[in-house]
């Protein structure tokens, strides 16, 4: 059940970005009230380095894609 809920959350967020054309940070600011649960979770993710990890993952995948395309 938790995996399904997490997947639906990500799906909903992605659909909002695509439907509105707004930057995810703008949408985050609309739902994350100061001192609330959403901002607390986001702060924990940031403290754990999630942004840097996601950026590194995208960069690694892009580099590997280029490497595979050279064959």
C-alpha positions in Angstrom: 0.0 0.0 0.0 2.8 2.4 0.9 4.5 1.8 -2.5 1.2 2.5 -4.3 0.7 5.7 -2.4 4.2 6.9 -3.1 3.8 6.1 -6.8 0.5 8.0 -6.9 2.1 11.0 -5.2 5.0 11.1 -7.7 2.5 10.7 -10.6 0.3 13.5 -9.3 3.2 15.8 -8.9 4.5 15.0 -12.4 1.0 15.6 -13.9 0.8 18.9 -12.1 4.1 20.1 -13.6 3.1 19.0 -17.1 -0.4 20.4 -16.8 0.6 23.8 -15.4 4.0 24.3 -17.1 5.2 25.7 -13.8 8.5 24.9 -12.2 8.3 22.2 -9.5 9.6 24.7 -6.9 6.7 27.0 -7.5 4.2 24.2 -7.0 6.1 23.0 -3.9 5.9 26.5 -2.4 2.1 26.4 -2.9 1.7 23.3 -0.8 4.5 23.5 1.8 3.4 25.7 4.6 6.0 26.9 7.1 6.2 24.5 10.0 4.0 22.0 8.2 4.5 18.3 7.5 5.4 18.8 3.8 8.2 21.2 4.5 9.5 19.0 7.4 9.8 16.1 5.0 11.4 18.2 2.3 13.9 19.5 4.8 14.8 16.0 5.8 15.3 15.1 2.1 17.5 18.1 1.6 19.6 17.3 4.7 20.2 13.8 3.3 21.5 15.3 0.1 18.7 14.1 -2.2 19.0 17.0 -4.6 22.7 16.3 -5.2 22.1 12.6 -5.5 19.3 13.1 -8.1 21.4 15.5 -10.1 24.4 13.0 -10.0 22.1 10.2 -11.1 20.8 12.2 -14.1 24.3 13.2 -15.1 25.6 9.6 -14.8 22.7 8.3 -16.9 23.3 11.0 -19.6 27.0 10.2 -19.8 26.3 6.5 -20.1 23.8 7.2 -22.8 26.4 9.1 -24.8 28.9 6.2 -24.3 26.4 3.6 -25.4 25.5 5.7 -28.5 29.1 5.7 -29.7 29.1 1.9 -30.3 
